[in-house]
Amino acid sequence: MTDATASAPSGGKRIELTIRALILGCVLAAIFTAANTYLGLKVGLTFASAIPAAVISMALLRAFRGSTIWENMTVQTVASVGGAMSAIIFVLPGLVMVGWWLDFPFWESVAICALGGVLGVTFSIPLRRALVVNGGLPYPEGVAAAEVLKVGSPGAEQSDEAVRENKAGLWVVIWGAIASALYGWLASARVFAHEAAAFFKLPAFLGGGATGLGFGMQFALLGAGHLIGLTVGLAQLFGLLFAWLVVVPLLTSPDFLNWLSGLGVQSLGLTLQGAPAEELAGTVWSREVRFMGAGVIGVAALWTLLKLLGPLIGGLTSALAAQAKRASGETLDRTEQDIPIKTVGVISLVALAGIAVLLTYVTQGTPLASSAPVLVIGGLIYVVVIGFAVAAICGYMAGLIGSSNSPVSGVGILAIVIASLLMLVVMGVAGVPADPSFVAFALIVTAVVFAVAVIANDNLQDLKTGQLVEATPWRQQAALLVGVFAGALIIPFVLSQLNAAFGFEGGPKGIADQALAAPQATLISALARGVISGDLRWDLIAVGAVIGVAVIVLDIVVNRATKGRMKLPPLAVGIGFYLPAAVTTMLVVGAVAGWLYEKGIKGTAFADIGRRMGILLASGLIVGESLFGVFNAGVIVGTNNDSPFGLIPADAAWPATILAVVAFAAIAWALYAWIKGVAKKVQSGE
């Protein structure tokens, strides 16, 4: 493989930040943002879109004369940061859940996303040299994306195999998306069941409690499971089994509940004795066990941040010290030219002015109005100080363990707790009672900081890719800003459609009354309300925190006993504890399926190609079903019909579950067998 600069056109013109690249990047950003928004609200996970965006870009731009690796880099950058912006849904739906918004006001939502996202870009620019150039961090996803760009972009010394892989990869994404979207349509038509669940009461000698298990048949979850991998999947399975086979049976067991009652602890399960198993177990899980899961997630996220604190401080200190040794006034090479720091300052000030206007607008007509100047100034200081800190933390975490594994939810938890405590101080000084506006203000400030976090988390990964392919930093940073706005403009529309069609847990019901879990937003909004209003079940969260500590200890013990061969990621355990069983079960199935597929091709001549095809298939499965979910939401809202594609009557004696299980398994097997064959043909040249 030659140096990337070898692919420059002979005329010397550098084709990099082009209009066609920005347009294609924005289109892909809209697609991946919509898909990630749906997936994140449904299962609490988002997927990295850099590699599928790069593959699609290389396949499409190959039709244009003179396209280069750097132009593909621009497309990938815009699409990646736009898709990453969707993680704002971990906070934004909380404003609907607490009743502050009934829908997602377009310009207000765009302002929160765009202004925070712009600061995420500008705050990460001065960190590029510290963390990307001199930090010595692996940036796993950035390196992987760079390798994909190097082997697939026109102009490089490509092998015929690389060209074949590039073309085949695009079709893998497309057919994966078509298969998952088609299955999603048939499920919405009631030909197939979305999920299967069974609830039952345990015999008396096992306590007499109730429990159950669900199984969601959705290809987006299968693809997400493939991407998270076996270690994370099994950790989620551990959390699922502990919640449903230990905690739920205990909290529905008459003997255990009577014992708790004797200690003065009242539980919902005691009042529901005699109810059907599904109602008993489901209600206790949603009203009590999930709050324990929130405690597990909170402790696990904080533990992950604490583990990274030492490496973060050490890495930043050494990198900044090395940077300080550079001679002042040195002429910078093209690959070291960032957006000028004065321009960065101006852009940041404009964004902060916009945030000031936004926060002032939020306070109008509320009990906050009399304290608006103090709140706005305090909010700006909070955004600058905490925002820059989280930009550095998230950038370092992305470099150390990858953007997809970076626990940005921990940042959201810390940010909302701190913001809510500060609001309590303002309430005390102003002498005003608790009001929903205090919760809303805390959530909006947190949303801005979270936008900073998720964009910085993705940006530095993209900048690492740019460094490896010798892109021009300032051009790439301009593309990052474009991507922020591309994602910010699509998010309110998608959220409004999903809210109207399905609704969110804890919020108003949608037309179809199939509430999306939105797990992080549920947790963060509950924390805000609990801190400010004092009505949160802190006892349940405390129990979950204790369970979280036990899981952390168990992870350390297992890791040491197996010398690092086995792990039990605490955050993954918490997510398995918290998410609906039907969601977690299919994520685990996807993780196991991906592991079996990779094990089956291990040792073959096409193993590396096969692994990349697996990633592209998983991405296609997510995109296809997620985009159909967004489309379905739009049709539901437009027709005011909760099942606009229904072909089978709801009360028909149709074997939807059996058909779904058989069809799902057959399609999954066929897709994996197909991409194995594709990888073999790419390698052999057939």
Long-range contacts (C-beta under 8 A, 24 or more apart in sequence): 1-150, 1-151, 1-156, 1-157, 2-156, 2-157, 3-470, 4-69, 4-70, 4-150, 4-156, 4-468, 4-469, 4-470, 5-470, 6-156, 6-157, 7-68, 7-69, 7-153, 7-154, 7-155, 7-156, 8-68, 8-155, 9-66, 9-68, 9-155, 14-68, 14-70, 14-472, 15-66, 15-67, 15-68, 15-70, 15-71, 16-68, 16-70, 16-71, 16-73, 16-74, 16-471, 16-472, 16-475, 17-74, 17-472, 17-475, 17-478, 17-479, 18-71, 18-74, 20-61, 20-64, 20-71, 21-57, 21-61, 21-71, 21-72, 21-74, 21-75, 21-78, 21-479, 22-74, 22-78, 22-479, 22-482, 24-57, 24-60, 24-61, 24-75, 25-53, 25-57, 25-74, 25-75, 25-76, 25-77, 25-78, 25-79, 25-82, 25-479, 25-482, 25-483, 25-486, 26-78, 26-82, 26-482, 26-483, 26-486, 28-53, 28-56, 28-57, 28-75, 28-78, 28-79, 28-82, 29-78, 29-79, 29-81, 29-82, 29-83, 29-483, 29-486, 29-487, 29-490, 30-82, 30-486, 30-487, 30-490, 31-623, 31-627, 32-79, 32-80, 32-82, 32-83, 32-86, 32-623, 33-82, 33-83, 33-85, 33-86, 33-486, 33-487, 33-490, 33-491, 33-494, 34-86, 34-490, 34-494, 34-626, 34-627, 34-630, 35-83, 35-622, 35-623, 35-626, 35-627, 35-630, 36-83, 36-86, 36-87, 36-626, 37-86, 37-89, 37-491, 37-494, 37-495, 37-498, 37-626, 37-630, 38-220, 38-494, 38-498, 38-626, 38-627, 38-629, 38-630, 39-220, 39-224, 39-622, 39-626, 40-86, 40-87, 40-89, 40-90, 40-518, 40-520, 41-89, 41-93, 41-498, 41-504, 41-516, 41-517, 41-518, 41-521, 42-220, 42-516, 42-517, 42-583, 42-629, 43-220, 43-221, 43-224, 43-517, 43-519, 43-579, 43-583, 43-587, 44-90, 44-517, 44-518, 44-519, 44-520, 44-575, 44-578, 44-579, 45-224, 45-228, 45-575, 45-587, 46-83, 46-84, 46-86, 46-87, 46-404, 47-83, 47-223, 47-224, 47-227, 47-404, 47-618, 47-619, 47-622, 48-80, 48-83, 48-84, 48-141, 48-402, 48-403, 48-404, 49-79, 49-80, 49-82, 49-83, 49-84, 49-619, 50-76, 50-79, 50-80, 50-141, 50-142, 50-145, 50-461, 50-462, 50-465, 51-141, 51-144, 51-145, 51-148, 51-612, 51-615, 51-616, 51-619, 52-173, 52-615, 52-616, 52-619, 52-620, 52-623, 53-79, 53-80, 53-83, 54-145, 54-148, 54-149, 54-152, 55-148, 55-152, 55-166, 55-169, 55-170, 55-173, 55-616, 56-170, 56-173, 58-149, 58-152, 58-153, 58-154, 58-166, 59-166, 59-167, 59-169, 59-170, 60-170, 61-154, 62-154, 62-166, 67-153, 67-154, 67-155, 68-153, 68-154, 68-155, 69-149, 69-150, 69-153, 69-154, 69-155, 69-156, 69-469, 70-469, 70-470, 70-471, 70-472, 70-475, 72-149, 72-152, 72-153, 73-149, 73-465, 73-466, 73-469, 73-471, 73-476, 74-471, 74-475, 74-476, 74-479, 76-145, 76-149, 76-462, 76-465, 77-462, 77-465, 77-466, 77-476, 77-479, 77-480, 77-483, 78-479, 78-480, 78-482, 78-483, 78-486, 79-483, 80-145, 80-458, 80-461, 80-462, 80-483, 81-117, 81-121, 81-455, 81-458, 81-459, 81-462, 81-479, 81-480, 81-483, 81-484, 81-487, 82-483, 82-484, 82-486, 82-487, 82-490, 83-487, 84-403, 84-454, 84-455, 84-457, 84-458, 84-487, 85-113, 85-117, 85-451, 85-454, 85-455, 85-483, 85-484, 85-487, 85-488, 85-491, 86-487, 86-491, 87-408, 87-450, 87-454, 88-112, 88-113, 88-116, 88-447, 88-450, 88-451, 88-454, 88-491, 89-491, 89-495, 89-518, 89-521, 90-408, 90-409, 90-412, 90-450, 90-520, 90-521, 90-524, 91-412, 91-416, 91-443, 91-446, 91-447, 91-450, 91-520, 91-521, 91-524, 92-447, 92-491, 92-495, 92-521, 93-495, 93-499, 93-504, 93-507, 93-518, 93-521, 93-525, 94-443, 94-521, 94-522, 94-524, 94-525, 94-528, 95-440, 95-443, 95-444, 95-447, 95-525, 96-499, 96-504, 96-507, 96-508, 97-504, 97-505, 97-506, 97-507, 97-518, 97-521, 97-522, 97-525, 98-436, 98-439, 98-440, 98-443, 98-525, 98-528, 98-529, 99-436, 100-436, 100-437, 100-439, 100-440, 100-443, 102-508, 103-496, 103-499, 103-500, 104-492, 104-495, 104-496, 104-499, 105-492, 106-492, 106-493, 106-496, 108-358, 108-361, 109-491, 109-492, 109-495, 110-488, 110-489, 110-491, 110-492, 111-354, 111-355, 111-358, 112-358, 112-444, 112-447, 112-448, 112-451, 113-451, 113-484, 113-487, 113-488, 113-491, 113-492, 114-484, 114-485, 114-488, 114-489, 115-351, 115-354, 115-355, 115-358, 115-448, 115-451, 116-355, 116-383, 116-387, 116-447, 116-448, 116-449, 116-450, 116-451, 116-452, 116-455, 117-451, 117-452, 117-455, 117-484, 117-485, 117-487, 117-488, 118-347, 118-348, 118-351, 118-481, 118-484, 119-348, 119-351, 119-352, 119-383, 119-387, 119-391, 119-448, 119-451, 119-452, 120-387, 120-391, 120-451, 120-452, 120-453, 120-454, 120-455, 120-456, 120-459, 120-484, 121-455, 121-456, 121-459, 121-477, 121-480, 121-481, 121-484, 122-344, 122-347, 122-348, 122-351, 123-348, 123-387, 123-388, 123-391, 123-392, 123-452, 123-456, 124-391, 124-395, 124-455, 124-456, 124-459, 124-460, 124-463, 125-338, 125-339, 125-341, 125-344, 125-477, 126-338, 126-341, 126-344, 127-391, 127-392, 127-395, 127-456, 127-460, 128-338, 128-460, 128-463, 128-473, 129-319, 129-323, 129-336, 129-338, 130-316, 130-319, 130-320, 130-323, 131-315, 131-316, 131-319, 131-392, 131-395, 131-396, 131-399, 131-460, 132-399, 132-460, 132-463, 132-464, 132-467, 133-336, 133-467, 134-319, 134-322, 134-323, 135-315, 135-319, 135-396, 135-399, 136-315, 136-319, 137-315, 137-396, 137-399, 137-400, 138-399, 138-400, 139-398, 139-399, 139-402, 139-460, 139-461, 139-464, 140-401, 140-402, 141-398, 141-402, 141-403, 141-404, 141-461, 142-460, 142-461, 142-462, 142-463, 142-464, 142-465, 142-468, 143-464, 143-465, 143-468, 145-461, 145-462, 145-465, 146-464, 146-465, 146-468, 146-469, 148-612, 149-465, 149-469, 150-468, 150-469, 160-685, 161-609, 161-682, 161-683, 161-685, 164-681, 164-682, 164-685, 165-609, 165-612, 165-682, 168-613, 168-678, 168-681, 168-682, 169-612, 169-613, 169-616, 171-678, 172-613, 172-616, 172-617, 172-620, 172-675, 172-678, 173-616, 173-617, 173-619, 173-620, 173-623, 174-620, 175-620, 175-671, 175-674, 176-223, 176-616, 176-617, 176-618, 176-619, 176-620, 176-621, 176-623, 176-624, 176-671, 177-620, 177-621, 177-623, 177-624, 177-627, 178-624, 179-219, 179-620, 179-621, 179-624, 179-667, 179-671, 180-219, 180-220, 180-223, 180-620, 180-621, 180-622, 180-623, 180-624, 180-625, 180-628, 181-624, 181-625, 181-627, 181-628, 183-219, 183-625, 183-663, 183-664, 183-667, 184-218, 184-219, 184-220, 184-624, 184-625, 184-628, 184-629, 184-632, 185-628, 185-645, 186-663, 187-217, 187-218, 187-660, 188-628, 188-632, 188-643, 188-645, 188-646, 189-645, 189-646, 189-647, 189-648, 190-643, 190-646, 190-647, 190-648, 190-649, 190-650, 190-652, 190-654, 190-656, 191-647, 191-648, 191-654, 191-656, 191-659, 192-217, 192-656, 192-659, 192-660, 192-663, 192-664, 193-217, 193-656, 193-657, 193-659, 193-660, 194-218, 194-660, 195-582, 196-657, 196-660, 196-661, 197-278, 197-581, 197-582, 199-276, 199-277, 199-278, 199-281, 199-282, 200-277, 201-277, 201-280, 202-249, 202-253, 206-249, 207-249, 207-250, 207-253, 207-254, 207-255, 207-256, 208-253, 208-254, 208-255, 209-248, 209-249, 209-250, 209-251, 209-252, 209-253, 209-254, 209-256, 209-269, 209-281, 210-248, 210-249, 210-252, 210-277, 210-280, 210-281, 210-284, 211-244, 211-245, 211-248, 211-249, 211-252, 211-277, 211-281, 212-244, 212-277, 212-278, 212-281, 212-282, 212-581, 213-244, 213-581, 213-585, 214-580, 214-581, 214-582, 214-585, 215-582, 215-585, 215-586, 216-580, 216-582, 216-583, 216-585, 216-586, 217-586, 217-660, 217-661, 217-664, 218-586, 218-625, 219-621, 219-622, 219-624, 219-625, 219-664, 219-667, 219-668, 220-621, 220-622, 220-624, 220-625, 220-626, 220-629, 221-583, 221-586, 221-587, 221-589, 221-590, 222-586, 222-589, 222-590, 222-593, 222-618, 222-621, 222-668, 223-590, 223-617, 223-618, 223-619, 223-620, 223-621, 223-622, 224-587, 224-590, 224-618, 224-622, 225-586, 225-587, 225-588, 225-589, 225-590, 225-591, 225-592, 225-593, 225-594, 226-590, 226-591, 226-593, 226-594, 226-597, 226-614, 226-615, 226-617, 226-618, 226-621, 227-404, 227-590, 227-594, 227-615, 227-618, 227-619, 227-622, 228-404, 228-572, 228-587, 228-590, 228-591, 229-591, 229-594, 229-595, 230-591, 230-592, 230-594, 230-595, 231-566, 231-567, 231-569, 231-572, 232-569, 232-572, 232-591, 233-572, 233-587, 233-588, 233-590, 233-591, 233-592, 234-588, 234-591, 235-567, 235-568, 235-569, 235-570, 235-572, 235-573, 235-576, 236-572, 236-573, 236-575, 236-576, 236-579, 236-584, 236-587, 236-588, 236-591, 237-576, 237-584, 237-588, 238-568, 238-573, 238-576, 239-293, 239-296, 239-572, 239-573, 239-574, 239-575, 239-576, 239-577, 239-578, 239-584, 240-576, 240-577, 240-579, 240-581, 240-584, 240-585, 240-588, 242-547, 242-573, 242-577, 243-285, 243-289, 243-292, 243-293, 243-576, 243-577, 243-581, 244-285, 244-581, 247-289, 247-292, 248-281, 248-284, 248-285, 248-289, 251-284, 251-288, 251-289, 252-280, 252-281, 252-284, 265-539, 286-505, 288-537, 288-540, 289-577, 290-522, 290-578, 291-526, 291-536, 291-537, 291-540, 291-541, 291-544, 292-540, 292-541, 292-543, 292-544, 292-547, 292-577, 293-544, 293-574, 293-577, 293-578, 294-522, 294-523, 294-526, 294-527, 294-541, 294-544, 294-578, 295-540, 295-541, 295-542, 295-543, 295-544, 295-545, 295-546, 295-547, 295-548, 296-544, 296-545, 296-547, 296-548, 296-551, 296-570, 296-573, 296-574, 296-577, 296-578, 297-409, 297-413, 297-523, 297-544, 297-548, 297-571, 297-574, 297-575, 297-577, 297-578, 298-413, 298-523, 298-541, 298-544, 298-545, 298-548, 298-574, 299-544, 299-545, 299-548, 299-549, 299-552, 299-570, 299-574, 300-407, 300-548, 300-551, 300-552, 300-569, 300-570, 300-571, 300-573, 300-574, 301-407, 301-409, 301-410, 301-413, 301-571, 301-574, 302-410, 302-413, 302-414, 303-548, 303-552, 303-570, 304-407, 304-410, 304-570, 304-571, 305-393, 305-407, 305-410, 305-411, 305-414, 308-393, 308-396, 308-397, 308-400, 311-396, 311-400, 312-392, 312-393, 312-396, 312-397, 315-396, 316-392, 316-396, 334-472, 335-467, 335-470, 335-471, 335-472, 335-473, 336-473, 337-472, 337-473, 337-474, 338-473, 338-474, 338-477, 339-473, 339-474, 339-477, 339-478, 347-481, 352-380, 352-383, 352-384, 355-379, 355-380, 355-383, 355-448, 356-380, 358-444, 359-441, 359-444, 359-445, 362-437, 362-440, 362-441, 362-444, 363-437, 363-441, 366-435, 366-437, 367-432, 367-433, 367-435, 367-437, 367-438, 368-435, 368-437, 368-438, 368-441, 370-430, 371-426, 371-430, 374-426, 375-426, 375-441, 378-422, 378-426, 379-441, 379-445, 382-418, 382-419, 382-422, 382-445, 382-449, 383-445, 383-448, 383-449, 383-452, 386-415, 386-418, 386-449, 387-448, 387-449, 387-452, 387-453, 390-415, 390-449, 390-452, 390-453, 390-456, 391-452, 391-453, 391-456, 392-456, 393-453, 394-453, 394-454, 394-456, 394-457, 395-456, 395-457, 395-459, 395-460, 397-457, 398-456, 398-457, 398-458, 398-460, 398-461, 399-460, 399-461, 399-464, 402-461, 403-457, 403-458, 403-461, 406-457, 407-571, 408-450, 408-453, 408-454, 408-457, 409-520, 409-571, 410-571, 411-449, 411-450, 411-453, 412-446, 412-450, 412-453, 412-520, 412-524, 413-523, 413-524, 413-527, 415-445, 415-446, 415-449, 415-450, 415-453, 416-442, 416-443, 416-446, 416-524, 416-527, 416-528, 417-527, 417-531, 419-445, 419-446, 419-449, 419-528, 420-527, 420-528, 420-531, 420-532, 421-531, 423-531, 423-532, 424-531, 424-532, 427-532, 434-532, 434-533, 434-534, 438-532, 439-525, 439-528, 439-529, 439-532, 439-533, 442-528, 442-532, 443-524, 443-525, 443-528, 446-524, 446-528, 455-480, 455-484, 494-630, 497-630, 497-633, 497-634, 497-637, 498-629, 498-630, 498-633, 500-633, 500-636, 500-637, 501-632, 501-633, 501-634, 501-636, 501-637, 502-633, 502-636, 510-636, 511-636, 511-637, 511-640, 511-641, 511-642, 512-636, 512-642, 512-643, 513-642, 517-579, 517-580, 517-583, 519-575, 519-578, 519-579, 523-578, 544-577, 547-577, 548-574, 590-618, 593-668, 593-672, 594-618, 597-672, 597-676, 600-676, 601-676, 601-679, 604-680, 605-683, 605-684, 606-679, 606-680, 606-682, 606-683, 606-684, 609-679, 609-682, 609-683, 610-675, 610-676, 610-679, 610-680, 613-675, 613-676, 613-678, 613-679, 614-672, 614-675, 616-675, 617-671, 617-672, 617-675, 621-671
